[in-house]
Amino acid sequence: MAIRRKTIIVASTLGALAAGSAFGAAVLTPAVSGAASSSTTAPATATSPPSGVPAGPPRNFDPTKGGHTANGITEQLLTGDTATKVRAAALAAVPGGTIERVENDAEGSPYEAHMTKADGTEVTVKVDANFTVTSIETGR
């Protein structure tokens, strides 16, 4: 009788461990692996910024580095009075546009502004040392 009792206890314990393992795997695995949970959150509502206000950084943009490197020059984001003057010149040249960033230019012009026109077209506005727009190039 003692052997039978031990067998039942061992079988019950193993069954409980198996059930607990299955339950733990079913419940804990989604949380650990990053799978969706049953809770929901309301989606964020998108709002359009006013004209000329940056909508955020462009795709694949590292704000600590500015643009690309060319001709031995690495483009850097503009700040202060220079940034303000380049923004003003670019906005005057592209009315209704949104500035994404202003930086020095590695390809001929001292400064450039990356913008999105009101129709969604992406442009680069080239600005000279006197803060005069010298060209507007379509694309990035």
Secondary structure as a PSIPRED ss2 file (coil, helix, strand):
# PSIPRED VFORMAT (PSIPRED V4.0)

   1 M C   1.000  0.000  0.000
   2 A H   0.000  1.000  0.000
   3 I H   0.000  1.000  0.000
   4 R H   0.000  1.000  0.000
   5 R H   0.000  1.000  0.000
   6 K H   0.000  1.000  0.000
   7 T H   0.000  1.000  0.000
   8 I H   0.000  1.000  0.000
   9 I H   0.000  1.000  0.000
  10 V H   0.000  1.000  0.000
  11 A H   0.000  1.000  0.000
  12 S H   0.000  1.000  0.000
  13 T H   0.000  1.000  0.000
  14 L H   0.000  1.000  0.000
  15 G H   0.000  1.000  0.000
  16 A H   0.000  1.000  0.000
  17 L H   0.000  1.000  0.000
  18 A H   0.000  1.000  0.000
  19 A H   0.000  1.000  0.000
  20 G H   0.000  1.000  0.000
  21 S H   0.000  1.000  0.000
  22 A H   0.000  1.000  0.000
  23 F H   0.000  1.000  0.000
  24 G H   0.000  1.000  0.000
  25 A H   0.000  1.000  0.000
  26 A H   0.000  1.000  0.000
  27 V H   0.000  1.000  0.000
  28 L H   0.000  1.000  0.000
  29 T H   0.000  1.000  0.000
  30 P H   0.000  1.000  0.000
  31 A H   0.000  1.000  0.000
  32 V H   0.000  1.000  0.000
  33 S H   0.000  1.000  0.000
  34 G C   1.000  0.000  0.000
  35 A C   1.000  0.000  0.000
  36 A C   1.000  0.000  0.000
  37 S C   1.000  0.000  0.000
  38 S C   1.000  0.000  0.000
  39 S C   1.000  0.000  0.000
  40 T C   1.000  0.000  0.000
  41 T C   1.000  0.000  0.000
  42 A C   1.000  0.000  0.000
  43 P C   1.000  0.000  0.000
  44 A C   1.000  0.000  0.000
  45 T C   1.000  0.000  0.000
  46 A C   1.000  0.000  0.000
  47 T C   1.000  0.000  0.000
  48 S C   1.000  0.000  0.000
  49 P C   1.000  0.000  0.000
  50 P C   1.000  0.000  0.000
  51 S C   1.000  0.000  0.000
  52 G C   1.000  0.000  0.000
  53 V C   1.000  0.000  0.000
  54 P C   1.000  0.000  0.000
  55 A C   1.000  0.000  0.000
  56 G C   1.000  0.000  0.000
  57 P C   1.000  0.000  0.000
  58 P C   1.000  0.000  0.000
  59 R C   1.000  0.000  0.000
  60 N C   1.000  0.000  0.000
  61 F C   1.000  0.000  0.000
  62 D C   1.000  0.000  0.000
  63 P C   1.000  0.000  0.000
  64 T C   1.000  0.000  0.000
  65 K C   1.000  0.000  0.000
  66 G C   1.000  0.000  0.000
  67 G C   1.000  0.000  0.000
  68 H C   1.000  0.000  0.000
  69 T E   0.000  0.000  1.000
  70 A E   0.000  0.000  1.000
  71 N C   1.000  0.000  0.000
  72 G C   1.000  0.000  0.000
  73 I E   0.000  0.000  1.000
  74 T E   0.000  0.000  1.000
  75 E C   1.000  0.000  0.000
  76 Q C   1.000  0.000  0.000
  77 L E   0.000  0.000  1.000
  78 L C   1.000  0.000  0.000
  79 T C   1.000  0.000  0.000
  80 G H   0.000  1.000  0.000
  81 D H   0.000  1.000  0.000
  82 T H   0.000  1.000  0.000
  83 A H   0.000  1.000  0.000
  84 T H   0.000  1.000  0.000
  85 K H   0.000  1.000  0.000
  86 V H   0.000  1.000  0.000
  87 R H   0.000  1.000  0.000
  88 A H   0.000  1.000  0.000
  89 A H   0.000  1.000  0.000
  90 A H   0.000  1.000  0.000
  91 L H   0.000  1.000  0.000
  92 A H   0.000  1.000  0.000
  93 A H   0.000  1.000  0.000
  94 V C   1.000  0.000  0.000
  95 P C   1.000  0.000  0.000
  96 G C   1.000  0.000  0.000
  97 G C   1.000  0.000  0.000
  98 T E   0.000  0.000  1.000
  99 I E   0.000  0.000  1.000
 100 E E   0.000  0.000  1.000
 101 R E   0.000  0.000  1.000
 102 V E   0.000  0.000  1.000
 103 E E   0.000  0.000  1.000
 104 N E   0.000  0.000  1.000
 105 D C   1.000  0.000  0.000
 106 A C   1.000  0.000  0.000
 107 E C   1.000  0.000  0.000
 108 G C   1.000  0.000  0.000
 109 S C   1.000  0.000  0.000
 110 P C   1.000  0.000  0.000
 111 Y E   0.000  0.000  1.000
 112 E E   0.000  0.000  1.000
 113 A E   0.000  0.000  1.000
 114 H E   0.000  0.000  1.000
 115 M E   0.000  0.000  1.000
 116 T E   0.000  0.000  1.000
 117 K C   1.000  0.000  0.000
 118 A C   1.000  0.000  0.000
 119 D C   1.000  0.000  0.000
 120 G C   1.000  0.000  0.000
 121 T C   1.000  0.000  0.000
 122 E E   0.000  0.000  1.000
 123 V E   0.000  0.000  1.000
 124 T E   0.000  0.000  1.000
 125 V E   0.000  0.000  1.000
 126 K E   0.000  0.000  1.000
 127 V E   0.000  0.000  1.000
 128 D C   1.000  0.000  0.000
 129 A C   1.000  0.000  0.000
 130 N C   1.000  0.000  0.000
 131 F C   1.000  0.000  0.000
 132 T C   1.000  0.000  0.000
 133 V E   0.000  0.000  1.000
 134 T E   0.000  0.000  1.000
 135 S E   0.000  0.000  1.000
 136 I E   0.000  0.000  1.000
 137 E E   0.000  0.000  1.000
 138 T E   0.000  0.000  1.000
 139 G C   1.000  0.000  0.000
 140 R C   1.000  0.000  0.000
